[in-house]
Amino acid sequence: MSKYHEEIGRQVAAGVDSASFFATIMSGFALGALTDWWLNTKPLFIVIGIIAGSIIGFWRMWTIAVRDSDD
């Protein structure tokens, strides 16, 4: 495979990893909003969901960084 194709592959992988980080935060927000709507407790679970999504997102980024540093 050419260096050009390898570089494109790395860039696509970085984009997927970035989208994954954003998706975990948005998933936490969405689940928190749905829980707040269901229990009528606004904004308690939205805040909890954003915090939980952020923690999970940063943990995923950390594991990706560690994996990439081993290569």
N, C-alpha and C positions, 0 to 999 in steps of 0.2 A: 504494500500500500504506500502511496506517495505521502510525503510530509504534509502536503496540502490537505489531503483527506484526513490524516491524523489530527491536524489542527482543527478542522471543521468538526470532527468527532468530539474533541475536547470542549469546543465552544458550545456545541449542542448539549453535552453533558452538564456543563456549567449552567446553561439556561434551564435545564430540567431541575437541577438542584435548587436554583433560585425560585422557580415556580413552586417547588415542593415546600420551601420555607414559607412563602406567602400563603399557600393553600392551608398549611397547618394553623396559621393565625386566623385566617378567615373561617376555617371549620370550627375553631373554638368560639369565635364570635357568633356564627350561625347557630351552633348548638346551644350556646348561652342565651341567645335571643329566643329560640324556640322554647327553651325551658322557662324563661321569664314569662313568655306569653302563656304557656300552659299553667304555671303556678301563680301568675299575676304578681311577680316579685321584682319588677323592673327597678334598677339595672343590675341587681346583684349577680345574676348568673352570666350576664354579658361580660362583666368585669372578670369574673372567675374564668370564663371561657377564653377571653383574650389572654389572660395571664397563663393559663394552662397551655394554650396554643403556642404562645411565645416560648415557653419553657421547652415544649416538645420540638418546636422549630429550631431553637438554638442547639438542643441536644443532637438533632439530626445533622445540623451543619457541623457540629464538633466531630461526630463520627465520620462524616464525609471528609473533613479536613485531615483527620488522623489516617484514614484509609489512603487518601491521596499522598500524604507525606511518606507513607511506607513504600510507594512506587518508585 
